[in-house]
Amino acid sequence: MGSYGPSIEEQLIDDAIHARLHFFSKTPCGRENDVPFFVADTKKIVQQHQRWRNALPNIHPFYAVKCNPDPKLLQLLADMDVNFDCASLAEIEQVLDMGIDPSRIIFAHPCKAPSALDIAARRGVRWTTFDNSDELDKILKISPGLELLLRIYVQDHTAKVALGEKFGAPIEIARTLLEYARELGLKIVGVSFHIGMVLFPCIVVSSFWLQFNKRMVPRSGASDPNAFVTAVQHAKCVFDDAKSLGFDMQILDIGGGFEDTNFETMAYSLREEIARQFTSPVTLIAEPGRFYASGFYTMVCQVIARRTQKDTTTKQPDMLYLNDGLYGCFSMKWSEDKIFVPTLVELRGTSTPAPREWKPHRYSIWGPTCDSIDCISKEVVMDQEMMIGDWLRFQDMGAYTISAASRFNGFPNSYEIIYLG
């Protein structure tokens, strides 16, 4: 029979958490207790990269630095021959300062500041994206030697985060842009696209149910394979138009939008469609972010306050307030309606545990700021009563967490990270 016990990696994470909490226990009111911390599992990144190589062996990943710019994560990826998708000058400079060759960077932002465009080109970055004629005029004036990828918009009605609302040229005007680029004498080398993120419906789940059903919990950001198929078909149309105009396109950038839950299924559909549409050799690249980074971090937050609902007629859940929230590392709650389900960290070696009710309790979970939208979860069911001073663990917190954290209301946005491996 199978065992539900923790894996070696989970045990190491648990040991690191308890070592940190033991340190905190020496100064119960210390300021360091007010800041959440992370445990980073480097083996998770290696495992994800192996999954990528198995499922998409002919597509070279350019990791989206914006997802999580942790220097140790970037170095680990670089050592595994992963390249980098940078969307700002600061990201480009961070990668270059690591000693990474500029040929391993794509400046994947269709609308760039003139200074960023100039400095990136002078530092040796050769690929960038565009989606409009004004950007072509700017490139001609500042850095005409860049090799360009036309970013197209692919309609996806199921996407929760519709990236095409901001970037991507409609397929109907792609040829017009190519004609204008030819008139300007610019070099177009490929096509890029980026699928938005799709969400499953939200439901209330319990923390103890989660322990035995991790793969069944709905998660944000699961990509729709059909959207990738449509995107590849549209990209092939642009390749054909470019060839008729005299361009020699060699690069297809399939962007990001990759998620754990259906990655292999999506990869199969993607491989099959690329093989159908592109019979001649083409360089295939992608811009995965959360696929690599999400499982890298486990986050641990403290319950700093609690509010029990005395009015039993409304049947509202009791309220827990944590030392981090939407303005910190939980911003994907409002941007993608991500579901966050914590588990209680069971303290070791406590001779006299705090008295609590050992039965399921309903809670809403809130961040520390004075803003009323700072709600992490409207309702979760914990398998026991939560107390002030408890520590809660959140898994899969490596993507768009620290990189999106602010200092709103004076709360810090720097966090302790404990690295394993």
Buried (B, 14 or more C-beta within 10 A) or exposed (E): EEEEEEEEBEEBBBEBBBEBBEEBBEEEEEEEBBBBBBBBBBBBBBEBBEBBBEBBEEBBBBBBBBBBBBEEBBEBBBEBEBBBBBBBBEBBBBBBEEEBEBEBBBBBBBBBEEEBBBBBBEEEBBBBBBBBBEBBEBBBEBBEEBBBBBBBBBBBEEBBBBBBEEBBBEBEBBBEBBEBBBEEEBBBBBBBBBBBBBBBEEEEBBBBBBEEEEEEBBBBBBBBBEBBBBBBBBBBBBBEBBEEEEBEBEBBBBBBBBBBBBBEEBBBBBBEBBEEBBEEEBBBBBBBBBBBBBBBBBBBBBBBEBEEBEEEEEEEBBBBBBBBBBBBBBBBBEBBEBBBBBBBBEBEEEEEEEEEEEEEBBBBBBBBBEBEEBBBBBEBBBBBBBBEBBBBBBBBBBBBBBBBBEEBEEBBBEBEBBBBE
